Every structure is written in C-alpha cells, then in structure tokens.
Amino acid sequence: MEHSTNSIEKAKDSSVEQVKGFLQNRYGIEVVVGDFPEEQGVEIGALSHKKILVNIKSRGETERLFVVAHLFGHMVQFTHYEKYKDLVE
C-alpha cells in the first residue's frame, strides 16, 4: 500500500500532538511548538521550568518530535541531580 507524502506528514503531525498530550496529562509538562522571536533564545528548542519549547522554524515534523523527546530526556535526567532541579521545576 502506497502512502502519499501528505498522509505521512499528517501522521507526523499527529505523533507530535500525541506526545504533547501525553506529556501534559501524565507529567504536567507543557510542550509549546511555536515561532519564537530570536531574542527569546529558542533557536531549536529549550527547557523552561516545566515547559519544553520547540521552534517551528528550525526543523521539520520528524525533527520536532526528536527535539521534544530529547528535551524530555534531559528533564528526567535533571530531576535526579540537585544542582539541576531548578532548571525543570
């Protein structure tokens, strides 16, 4: 069965939205995918307390999904070290 590029992109969009919903509902972590001004310092992605920020301009959908997962991994990692807890709380 062939998939069109459009249906693949919709599936990727859906995956990012599913991960956003899961992180919000399960862990209370808000994921914000947006067009951040340069002065905000979110070139690709960033952590901001209990938020994951992903710049929509810097990557395609597959890369955005990776950035969300990668930054979530850092949040988990940081919660295990006292000196980093202020980054994610």
QUIMO-V610814 format. One record per backbone hydrogen bond with DSSP energy under -0.5 kcal/mol. CO is the residue of the C=O (numbers start at 0). NH is the residue of the N-H. Records with the same first field share a line. If there is no record, write none. Layout:
BEGIN
CO->NH ; NH
END
This chain:
BEGIN
3->7
4->8
5->9
6->10
7->11
8->12
9->13
10->14
11->15
12->16
13->17
14->18
15->19
16->20
17->21
18->22
19->23
20->24
21->25
22->26 ; 27 ; 28
23->27
27->29
29->31 ; 51
30->32
31->33 ; 53
33->35 ; 55
36->39 ; 41
37->40
40->42
43->54
45->52
47->50
49->29
50->47 ; 52
51->31
52->45
53->33 ; 55
54->57 ; 58
59->63
60->64
61->65
62->66
63->67
64->68
65->69
66->70
67->71
68->72
69->73
70->74
71->75
72->76
73->77
74->78
76->79
77->80
80->83 ; 84
81->84
83->86
84->87 ; 88
86->48
END
